[in-house]
């Protein structure tokens, strides 16, 4: 049998298919099934070996929960105010002249009576000497007048002197007495002027910088007309002045708060109320324009740390204590105008609880006035992973009280943030 080439084999196959159409269809179906089986096998191999693994379910988030802390708190009303000097003086000269010496360093603390400035005393000492000479002259004239009167009285018995002359001598003695008194008054006045050439501190406190250097002339006068030398402020104690609304004033009056009530103050960079004092003064009328009343507290400042002009936050106890629920302020969530706490139920499902909040007490604990039960498990850590309606793994925690004892830890009640009262 002769060997056929591939071309001849193809030609023979076409001739056979042309003679037998059924044979051609069977061969076509067989080829189609073979291609389909190959495609399915390749796809299965890709899905089993080459495709990505299905994603695993995310783990349940872990949060820390705790029941609210319960304790007795003292209610306080909060105000904003400013420290002021309990006494302040503008130092001005009482005599005119040239400044010859300055006896203090700018900004130092001075005591009452301490010399601060010296004004050239020579003109005033000369005037004092002149006044003293006038006293001597007045005394001499008085002695002469008295001698003349005594001689005249002896001559009256012999009718050698008229009564009118005696009366004139008596008037002369009286005038001499008055002249002596005037001369002595001039001496005292000149002595005061000499004394005023040494300008002394009228109060104890902290002195400002000198406004006049030695060599300058200063003028005496009434009030602002006189030259300003420096100022002195008393820093122990200090006054803390504040304004309060009419409502807070009425509240304090009804609760019996009066002069001597305790106040506590903290500076803007302090977290605790480090300074204490007592209510010292409440004005006798409300300001008709602002509807507020001015009040003042007295604060001790033995180390002179506080300075007039400082701002501070003050709280005034409004009387009484109450038992409150406390949670960390960081656990409070805000939803537009609502305040929320996240709580975990028995089925480990998170729920959002709308609450009514009170003030923040020392230690960062927030007073919750409503919307929360003592047995609720509040999310205190991991709030960013706890979504309302989702499941969580709750881990038991504890809300620690502030450093001070619970019985003495006060709360600061929210009062007017911009106004203060007494």
C-alpha positions as CSV (number, residue, x, y, z in Angstrom):
1,X,0.0,0.0,0.0
2,X,1.4,3.4,-0.9
3,X,2.1,6.0,1.8
4,X,0.0,9.1,1.6
5,X,1.2,12.6,2.4
6,X,-0.7,14.8,4.8
7,X,-2.1,16.8,1.9
8,X,-3.3,13.7,0.2
9,X,-4.9,12.6,3.6
10,X,-6.8,15.8,3.9
11,X,-8.0,15.6,0.3
12,X,-9.2,12.0,0.9
13,X,-11.1,13.0,4.1
14,X,-12.9,15.8,2.3
15,X,-13.9,13.4,-0.4
16,X,-15.3,10.9,2.1
17,X,-17.2,13.7,4.0
18,X,-18.7,14.9,0.7
19,X,-19.8,11.3,-0.1
20,X,-21.2,10.8,3.5
21,X,-22.7,13.9,5.2
22,X,-23.6,12.0,8.5
23,X,-20.0,11.2,9.0
24,X,-19.0,14.9,8.8
25,X,-21.6,15.9,11.5
26,X,-20.4,13.1,13.9
27,X,-16.8,14.3,13.6
28,X,-17.8,17.9,14.3
29,X,-19.8,17.0,17.4
30,X,-16.8,15.0,18.7
31,X,-14.5,17.9,18.3
32,X,-16.9,20.3,20.0
33,X,-17.2,18.1,23.1
34,X,-13.5,17.7,23.2
35,X,-13.0,21.6,23.2
36,X,-15.7,22.0,25.9
37,X,-14.1,19.4,28.2
38,X,-10.7,21.1,27.8
39,X,-12.2,24.5,28.8
40,X,-14.0,23.2,31.8
41,X,-10.9,21.4,33.1
42,X,-8.8,24.5,32.7
43,X,-11.4,26.7,34.5
44,X,-11.7,24.2,37.4
45,X,-7.9,24.0,37.8
46,X,-7.7,27.8,38.0
47,X,-10.5,28.1,40.6
48,X,-9.1,25.4,42.8
49,X,-5.4,26.3,42.6
50,X,-4.9,29.8,41.2
51,X,-7.8,31.9,42.6
52,X,-7.8,34.0,45.8
53,X,-9.0,32.4,49.1
54,X,-12.4,33.5,50.4
55,X,-12.2,36.4,53.0
56,X,-12.4,35.4,56.7
57,X,-15.1,37.0,58.9
58,X,-13.8,40.1,60.9
59,X,-13.1,39.5,64.6
60,X,-15.5,40.9,67.2
61,X,-14.1,44.2,68.6
62,X,-13.1,44.1,72.3
63,X,-14.2,47.0,74.5
64,X,-13.9,47.9,78.2
65,X,-17.1,48.4,80.1
66,X,-17.9,49.5,83.7
67,X,-20.8,50.5,85.7
68,X,-21.1,54.2,86.7
69,X,-19.3,55.4,89.7
70,X,-21.7,56.5,92.5
71,X,-20.7,59.1,95.1
72,X,-21.7,62.2,97.0
73,X,-20.8,65.5,95.3
74,X,-21.1,69.1,96.3
75,X,-22.8,71.4,93.8
76,X,-20.9,74.6,92.8
77,X,-21.7,77.6,90.7
78,X,-18.9,78.6,88.3
79,X,-17.8,82.2,87.4
80,X,-15.0,83.9,85.6
81,X,-13.3,86.9,87.1
82,X,-10.1,88.9,87.4
83,X,-7.6,89.4,90.3
84,X,-7.2,93.0,91.4
85,X,-5.0,94.7,94.0
86,X,-6.6,95.1,97.4
87,X,-5.0,98.5,97.5
88,X,-3.2,100.6,94.9
89,X,-1.5,104.0,95.0
90,X,-0.3,106.4,92.3
91,X,2.8,108.0,93.9
92,X,3.0,111.8,93.2
93,X,5.2,114.4,94.9
94,X,3.7,116.8,97.5
95,X,6.4,119.4,96.9
96,X,8.0,120.6,93.7
97,X,11.7,120.4,92.9
98,X,14.5,118.4,91.4
99,X,14.8,114.6,91.9
100,X,18.2,113.9,93.4
101,X,18.0,110.2,94.2
102,X,15.9,107.0,93.6
103,X,16.0,104.4,96.4
104,X,14.4,101.3,94.9
105,X,14.8,98.8,92.0
106,X,12.0,98.7,89.5
107,X,9.5,96.0,90.4
108,X,10.7,95.2,93.9
109,X,8.5,94.8,97.0
110,X,8.6,97.7,99.3
111,X,7.4,98.3,102.9
112,X,5.2,101.1,104.1
113,X,7.4,104.1,105.0
114,X,10.4,103.0,102.9
115,X,12.1,106.0,101.1
116,X,11.6,105.8,97.3
117,X,12.6,109.3,96.0
118,X,14.5,112.3,97.3
119,X,13.7,115.8,96.1
120,X,16.3,118.5,96.6
121,X,15.6,119.7,100.2
122,X,17.8,122.8,100.3
123,X,15.1,125.4,99.3
124,X,12.7,123.9,101.9
125,X,15.3,123.8,104.6
126,X,16.1,127.5,104.0
127,X,12.4,128.3,104.2
128,X,12.2,126.3,107.5
129,X,15.1,128.3,108.9
130,X,13.3,131.6,107.9
131,X,10.1,130.4,109.6
132,X,12.0,129.5,112.7
133,X,13.5,133.0,112.8
134,X,10.0,134.4,112.5
135,X,9.0,132.5,115.6
136,X,11.9,134.1,117.5
137,X,10.8,137.5,116.4
138,X,7.2,136.9,117.4
139,X,8.3,135.7,120.9
140,X,10.4,138.8,121.4
141,X,7.5,141.1,120.4
142,X,5.2,139.2,122.8
143,X,7.7,139.5,125.7
144,X,7.9,143.3,125.0
145,X,4.1,143.7,124.9
146,X,3.7,141.8,128.2
147,X,6.3,144.0,129.9
148,X,4.7,147.2,128.7
149,X,1.3,146.0,130.0
150,X,2.7,145.1,133.4
151,X,4.2,148.6,133.8
152,X,1.0,150.2,132.8
153,X,-1.0,148.2,135.3
154,X,1.3,149.4,138.1
155,X,0.8,153.0,137.1
156,X,-3.0,152.6,136.9
157,X,-3.1,152.5,140.7
158,X,-1.5,156.0,140.9
159,X,-3.8,157.3,138.1
160,X,-0.8,157.9,136.0
161,X,-2.0,156.0,132.9
162,X,-5.3,156.3,131.2
163,X,-7.5,153.3,131.0
164,X,-7.6,153.5,127.2
165,X,-3.8,153.1,127.1
166,X,-4.0,150.0,129.3
167,X,-6.7,148.5,126.9
168,X,-4.4,149.2,124.0
169,X,-1.5,147.4,125.7
170,X,-3.7,144.4,126.4
171,X,-4.7,144.3,122.7
172,X,-1.1,144.4,121.8
173,X,-0.3,141.4,123.9
174,X,-3.1,139.5,122.3
175,X,-1.9,140.3,118.9
176,X,1.6,139.3,119.8
177,X,0.3,135.9,121.0
178,X,-1.5,135.5,117.6
179,X,1.6,136.4,115.7
180,X,3.6,133.8,117.6
181,X,1.0,131.1,116.9
182,X,1.1,132.0,113.2
183,X,4.9,131.9,113.2
184,X,4.9,128.5,114.8
185,X,2.3,127.2,112.3
186,X,4.7,128.4,109.5
187,X,7.5,126.4,111.1
188,X,5.3,123.3,111.1
189,X,4.3,123.8,107.5
190,X,7.9,124.3,106.4
191,X,8.9,121.2,108.4
192,X,6.3,119.2,106.5
193,X,7.7,120.5,103.2
194,X,11.2,119.3,104.2
195,X,9.7,116.0,105.2
196,X,7.9,115.7,101.9
197,X,11.2,116.0,100.0
198,X,11.7,112.3,100.9
199,X,8.9,110.5,99.1
200,X,8.1,107.3,101.0
201,X,5.9,104.3,100.2
202,X,2.4,104.9,101.6
203,X,1.6,101.2,101.6
204,X,3.5,97.9,101.4
205,X,3.4,96.1,98.1
206,X,5.1,95.8,94.7
207,X,6.3,99.0,93.1
208,X,6.2,99.6,89.4
209,X,9.1,101.1,87.4
210,X,10.1,104.7,88.1
211,X,8.6,107.2,85.7
212,X,11.1,110.0,86.5
213,X,14.9,109.7,86.6
214,X,17.2,111.7,88.9
215,X,17.9,115.2,87.6
216,X,14.3,115.9,86.4
217,X,12.1,118.5,87.9
218,X,8.8,117.3,89.3
219,X,5.7,119.4,90.1
220,X,3.4,119.2,93.0
221,X,-0.3,119.7,92.6
222,X,-3.8,118.3,93.1
223,X,-4.5,114.8,91.6
224,X,-3.3,114.3,88.0
225,X,-1.8,117.8,87.9
226,X,1.1,116.5,89.9
227,X,3.9,114.5,88.3
228,X,3.5,110.7,88.5
229,X,6.5,109.1,90.0
230,X,5.5,105.4,90.1
231,X,2.6,103.1,91.3
232,X,2.4,100.6,94.1
233,X,-0.1,97.7,94.4
234,X,-0.7,95.6,97.5
235,X,-0.6,91.9,96.5
236,X,-1.4,90.1,99.8
237,X,-4.3,89.8,100.0
238,X,-5.8,90.2,96.5
239,X,-9.3,90.8,95.5
240,X,-11.0,88.6,92.9
241,X,-13.8,90.5,91.3
242,X,-16.6,88.9,89.2
243,X,-20.0,89.7,87.8
244,X,-23.0,87.4,88.1
245,X,-26.5,87.2,86.5
246,X,-29.6,88.2,88.4
247,X,-30.7,84.6,88.4
248,X,-27.6,83.4,90.1
249,X,-27.7,86.3,92.6
250,X,-31.3,85.3,93.6
251,X,-30.2,81.7,93.9
252,X,-27.4,82.5,96.2
253,X,-29.6,84.8,98.3
254,X,-32.3,82.1,98.7
255,X,-29.7,79.5,99.7
256,X,-28.3,81.8,102.4
257,X,-24.9,82.5,100.9
258,X,-23.5,85.8,102.2
259,X,-20.2,87.4,103.2
260,X,-17.7,84.9,104.3
261,X,-18.8,82.1,102.0
262,X,-16.0,79.9,100.7
263,X,-14.8,80.2,97.1
264,X,-12.2,78.2,95.2
265,X,-10.2,79.6,92.2
266,X,-8.0,78.0,89.5
267,X,-5.9,79.8,86.9
268,X,-6.3,79.1,83.2
269,X,-3.3,76.7,83.1
270,X,-4.4,74.7,86.2
271,X,-6.7,71.7,86.3
272,X,-7.4,71.8,90.0
273,X,-8.7,74.6,92.2
274,X,-5.5,75.5,94.0
275,X,-6.5,78.9,95.5
276,X,-9.2,79.5,98.1
277,X,-10.8,82.6,99.6
278,X,-14.0,84.0,101.0
279,X,-16.7,86.2,99.7
280,X,-15.9,89.7,100.8
281,X,-18.4,92.1,99.1
282,X,-21.5,92.2,97.0
283,X,-22.6,95.4,95.3
284,X,-25.8,97.2,96.5
285,X,-27.5,97.2,93.1
286,X,-27.6,95.4,89.8
287,X,-26.3,97.0,86.6
288,X,-29.4,98.1,84.7
289,X,-27.6,97.7,81.3
290,X,-26.1,94.2,81.7
291,X,-28.5,92.8,84.4
292,X,-25.5,91.6,86.4
293,X,-24.2,92.4,89.9
294,X,-20.6,92.9,90.9
295,X,-19.1,90.9,93.7
296,X,-15.7,90.3,95.2
297,X,-13.7,87.6,97.1
298,X,-10.7,88.1,99.3
299,X,-7.8,85.7,98.4
300,X,-4.6,85.3,100.4
301,X,-1.4,85.5,98.4
302,X,1.5,85.0,100.9
303,X,4.1,84.1,98.3
304,X,3.0,86.8,95.9
305,X,2.6,84.4,93.1
306,X,-0.7,85.9,92.0
307,X,-0.6,89.2,90.2
308,X,-3.3,91.8,89.7
309,X,-4.9,91.5,86.2
310,X,-4.8,87.7,86.1
311,X,-8.0,85.9,84.9
312,X,-9.3,82.9,86.9
313,X,-12.2,80.5,87.1
314,X,-14.0,80.6,90.4
315,X,-16.6,78.4,92.0
316,X,-19.0,79.1,94.8
317,X,-20.7,76.4,96.7
318,X,-24.5,76.6,96.3
319,X,-25.2,74.5,99.4
320,X,-26.1,70.9,99.9
321,X,-24.8,67.6,98.5
322,X,-26.3,64.9,96.3
323,X,-25.6,61.4,95.1
324,X,-24.6,61.3,91.5
325,X,-23.5,58.9,88.8
326,X,-20.1,59.6,87.3
327,X,-18.5,58.4,84.0
328,X,-15.3,59.4,82.3
329,X,-15.8,62.5,80.2
330,X,-14.0,60.8,77.3
331,X,-16.8,58.2,77.1
332,X,-19.4,60.8,76.2
333,X,-20.3,60.8,72.5
334,X,-21.9,63.8,70.7
335,X,-24.6,63.4,68.0
336,X,-25.4,66.8,66.7
337,X,-27.2,68.3,69.8
338,X,-27.5,65.1,71.7
339,X,-25.1,63.6,74.3
340,X,-24.8,59.8,74.2
341,X,-23.3,57.0,76.1
342,X,-22.6,53.6,74.6
343,X,-23.9,50.7,76.8
344,X,-23.6,47.0,76.3
345,X,-26.6,44.8,76.9
346,X,-26.7,41.2,78.2
347,X,-26.5,39.8,74.7
348,X,-23.3,41.8,74.1
349,X,-25.0,44.2,71.7
350,X,-24.1,47.9,71.8
351,X,-26.8,50.5,72.2
352,X,-26.6,54.3,72.3
353,X,-28.2,55.9,75.3
354,X,-29.2,59.6,75.3
355,X,-28.2,61.2,78.6
356,X,-28.5,64.5,80.5
357,X,-25.1,65.7,81.6
358,X,-23.9,67.7,84.6
359,X,-20.6,69.3,85.3
360,X,-17.1,67.8,85.1
361,X,-15.5,67.3,88.5
362,X,-11.9,67.1,89.3
363,X,-10.3,64.0,87.7
364,X,-12.2,64.2,84.4
365,X,-15.4,62.6,85.6
366,X,-18.7,63.8,84.2
367,X,-21.8,63.9,86.3
368,X,-24.8,62.2,84.5
369,X,-28.1,63.6,85.7
370,X,-30.5,61.5,83.6
371,X,-30.8,58.7,81.1
372,X,-28.4,56.2,82.8
373,X,-29.0,53.5,85.4
374,X,-26.5,52.5,88.1
375,X,-26.4,48.9,86.6
376,X,-25.7,49.9,83.0
377,X,-22.5,48.7,81.5
378,X,-20.9,51.8,79.9
379,X,-18.2,51.6,77.3
380,X,-15.3,53.5,78.7
381,X,-12.6,52.3,76.3
382,X,-12.8,51.3,72.6
383,X,-15.7,53.6,71.8
384,X,-14.4,54.1,68.3
385,X,-14.9,50.4,67.6
386,X,-18.3,50.0,69.2
387,X,-21.1,50.8,66.8
388,X,-24.8,50.8,67.9
389,X,-26.4,47.5,67.0
390,X,-23.2,45.6,66.6
391,X,-21.8,42.8,68.7
392,X,-18.7,43.3,70.9
393,X,-16.6,41.3,73.3
394,X,-17.0,43.2,76.6
395,X,-14.1,43.3,79.0
396,X,-14.9,44.3,82.6
397,X,-13.2,47.5,83.8
398,X,-13.5,50.0,86.6
399,X,-14.0,53.8,86.9
400,X,-11.4,55.1,89.3
401,X,-12.4,58.1,91.5
402,X,-10.2,61.2,91.5
403,X,-7.2,61.5,93.8
404,X,-9.2,63.1,96.6
405,X,-11.6,61.3,98.8
406,X,-15.1,61.0,97.5
407,X,-16.7,62.8,100.4
408,X,-14.6,65.9,99.8
409,X,-14.5,66.0,96.0
410,X,-16.6,68.9,94.8
411,X,-18.4,69.3,91.5
412,X,-18.5,72.5,89.5
413,X,-22.0,73.3,88.4
414,X,-22.4,74.9,85.0
415,X,-23.3,78.5,85.5
416,X,-23.1,81.4,83.0
417,X,-19.8,80.8,81.2
418,X,-19.4,84.4,80.5
419,X,-20.7,86.0,83.6
420,X,-19.9,85.7,87.3
421,X,-21.9,86.5,90.4
422,X,-21.8,86.8,94.1
